[in-house]
Each structure stands twice: as C-alpha cells, then as structure tokens.
C-alpha cells in the first residue's frame, strides 16, 4: 500500500497581499512546511536552506513571472495589462 499523504496539523489563516493574492502556510507532523500562493506562475529565485541551525534561517523567495530571468518583467507587464482593462 502506498504511503498516505500527511494531514497538516497546523494551517495558518491566509495572508492577503496588497494585490489580492493569498498566501497560505501549513505545517506537518514530520516537520515539513508547505506554502500555497495564488496568482501563478511563479519562479523560484532564491533558496537558502542550509547553514548553522543555531543562527541561520531558511529563506525561499518566489517571484511572479513566466520565464526564469524574466520573472519581474512579466509580472509588471501583467499588472499593466490588468490596469488597462
């Protein structure tokens, strides 16, 4: 039998961003953390996940966009299209 997915034991209230997108954070019994963000697509632009556990923090940065290095440009372009509509 395949492993059953873990059920979150903590789900934070959604955080609404200024542009209406929502971010949700869930924590699981195995110590994992899950982030859900509205408004796809996103590109992973920064990940710092190792270091000294006593002094460092994990950092994950997502940037809105369609193609890697064009992430910021595409997001600004989409906002301008919305504002013109």
TAFENTA-V868749 format. One record per pair of residues at least 4 apart in sequence whose ideal C-beta (glycine too) atoms are under 8 Angstrom apart, sorted by the first residue. I is the first residue (numbers start at 0). J is the second residue. If there is no record, write none. Layout:
i=[I & I]
j=[J & J]
//
This chain:
i=[5 & 5 & 5 & 5 & 6 & 7 & 7 & 7 & 7 & 8 & 8 & 8 & 9 & 9 & 10 & 10 & 10 & 10 & 11 & 11 & 11 & 13 & 13 & 13 & 14 & 14 & 14 & 15 & 15 & 15 & 16 & 16 & 16 & 18 & 18 & 19 & 20 & 20 & 20 & 21 & 21 & 22 & 22 & 22 & 22 & 23 & 23 & 23 & 24 & 24 & 24 & 24 & 25 & 25 & 25 & 26 & 26 & 26 & 27 & 27 & 27 & 34 & 34 & 36 & 36 & 38 & 40 & 40 & 40 & 41 & 41 & 41 & 41 & 41 & 42 & 42 & 42 & 42 & 42 & 42 & 42 & 43 & 43 & 43 & 44 & 44 & 44 & 44 & 45 & 45 & 45 & 46 & 46 & 46 & 47 & 47 & 47 & 47 & 47 & 48 & 48 & 48 & 49 & 50 & 50 & 51 & 62 & 62 & 62 & 63 & 63 & 63 & 63 & 63 & 64 & 64 & 64 & 64 & 64 & 64 & 65 & 65 & 65 & 66 & 66 & 69 & 70 & 71 & 72 & 73 & 74 & 75 & 76 & 77 & 78 & 79 & 80]
j=[27 & 28 & 29 & 31 & 27 & 25 & 26 & 27 & 33 & 26 & 27 & 28 & 25 & 26 & 23 & 24 & 25 & 26 & 23 & 24 & 25 & 21 & 22 & 23 & 21 & 22 & 23 & 19 & 20 & 21 & 20 & 21 & 22 & 38 & 78 & 37 & 36 & 37 & 38 & 36 & 37 & 34 & 35 & 36 & 37 & 34 & 35 & 36 & 32 & 33 & 34 & 35 & 32 & 33 & 35 & 31 & 32 & 33 & 31 & 32 & 33 & 59 & 61 & 41 & 61 & 63 & 63 & 64 & 65 & 61 & 62 & 63 & 64 & 70 & 61 & 62 & 63 & 64 & 66 & 67 & 70 & 59 & 60 & 61 & 60 & 61 & 62 & 70 & 58 & 59 & 60 & 58 & 59 & 60 & 55 & 56 & 57 & 58 & 59 & 57 & 58 & 59 & 55 & 54 & 55 & 55 & 70 & 71 & 74 & 70 & 71 & 73 & 74 & 77 & 69 & 70 & 71 & 72 & 73 & 74 & 69 & 70 & 73 & 70 & 73 & 73 & 74 & 75 & 76 & 77 & 78 & 79 & 80 & 81 & 82 & 83 & 84]
//
